[in-house]
């Protein structure tokens, strides 16, 4: 099952017209109203230990807002885990 940070909340038709995932291969910008996370696990953090944790593999996040989410920063894959496997 896909993790929340690996999915886009918009449908395929919307993605076809969006320049971020289809043309620029970029994250959904935090300002996108369609990419806003409504999951109960969503919690913005300012904890420096999480925000500056160098082991978090931020490349796995499809949405920019995940980069400051406590759930993502706590549960995301770690860079050292990928290197070991």
PLY file of the C-alpha trace (Angstrom):
ply
format ascii 1.0
element vertex 85
property float x
property float y
property float z
element edge 84
property int vertex1
property int vertex2
end_header
0.00 0.00 0.00
1.28 3.45 -0.89
2.29 5.81 1.88
0.46 9.14 2.14
3.56 11.05 1.00
3.75 8.91 -2.16
0.31 9.81 -3.50
-1.22 12.88 -5.08
-4.73 13.69 -3.88
-5.89 14.95 -7.26
-7.34 12.66 -9.91
-5.69 11.66 -13.20
-7.50 14.33 -15.23
-6.28 17.07 -12.90
-2.75 15.67 -12.99
-2.80 15.75 -16.79
-3.30 19.52 -16.71
-0.93 20.21 -13.82
2.62 21.33 -14.72
4.17 20.05 -11.50
3.95 16.25 -11.71
3.65 15.83 -15.47
5.98 18.41 -16.98
8.35 19.46 -14.26
8.39 16.15 -12.32
8.18 18.28 -9.23
6.42 18.12 -5.90
2.94 19.50 -5.55
3.52 23.02 -4.21
2.29 23.75 -0.69
0.09 26.51 -2.13
-1.91 24.05 -4.26
-5.44 23.80 -2.87
-5.83 20.31 -4.36
-2.69 18.96 -2.69
-3.70 19.98 0.82
-3.50 17.04 3.22
-6.64 16.29 5.20
-5.39 13.12 6.88
-5.77 12.92 10.66
-2.06 12.10 10.94
-1.10 15.49 9.42
0.66 17.69 11.96
2.98 20.55 11.10
6.12 20.44 13.22
8.75 22.98 14.16
10.79 20.44 16.11
14.37 21.11 14.95
15.31 17.45 15.45
12.74 16.46 12.82
13.02 19.46 10.49
16.81 19.15 10.21
17.10 15.36 10.39
19.53 14.55 7.60
18.55 10.88 7.48
15.00 11.55 6.20
14.71 10.70 2.51
12.80 13.81 1.45
12.91 12.74 -2.20
10.06 10.30 -1.44
7.61 13.13 -0.69
5.39 14.01 -3.64
3.89 17.03 -1.90
5.89 19.96 -0.53
3.71 20.18 2.57
4.96 16.73 3.64
8.40 18.22 4.26
7.15 19.86 7.47
4.75 17.13 8.55
5.62 15.36 11.79
4.11 12.11 10.54
6.20 12.14 7.36
9.40 13.18 9.12
8.92 10.43 11.69
7.85 7.61 9.35
9.55 8.39 6.04
12.26 6.13 4.68
15.73 6.93 5.92
18.66 7.52 3.63
20.85 5.16 5.63
18.19 2.42 5.32
18.21 2.70 1.52
22.02 2.62 1.38
22.13 -0.50 3.55
19.67 -2.40 1.33
0 1
1 2
2 3
3 4
4 5
5 6
6 7
7 8
8 9
9 10
10 11
11 12
12 13
13 14
14 15
15 16
16 17
17 18
18 19
19 20
20 21
21 22
22 23
23 24
24 25
25 26
26 27
27 28
28 29
29 30
30 31
31 32
32 33
33 34
34 35
35 36
36 37
37 38
38 39
39 40
40 41
41 42
42 43
43 44
44 45
45 46
46 47
47 48
48 49
49 50
50 51
51 52
52 53
53 54
54 55
55 56
56 57
57 58
58 59
59 60
60 61
61 62
62 63
63 64
64 65
65 66
66 67
67 68
68 69
69 70
70 71
71 72
72 73
73 74
74 75
75 76
76 77
77 78
78 79
79 80
80 81
81 82
82 83
83 84
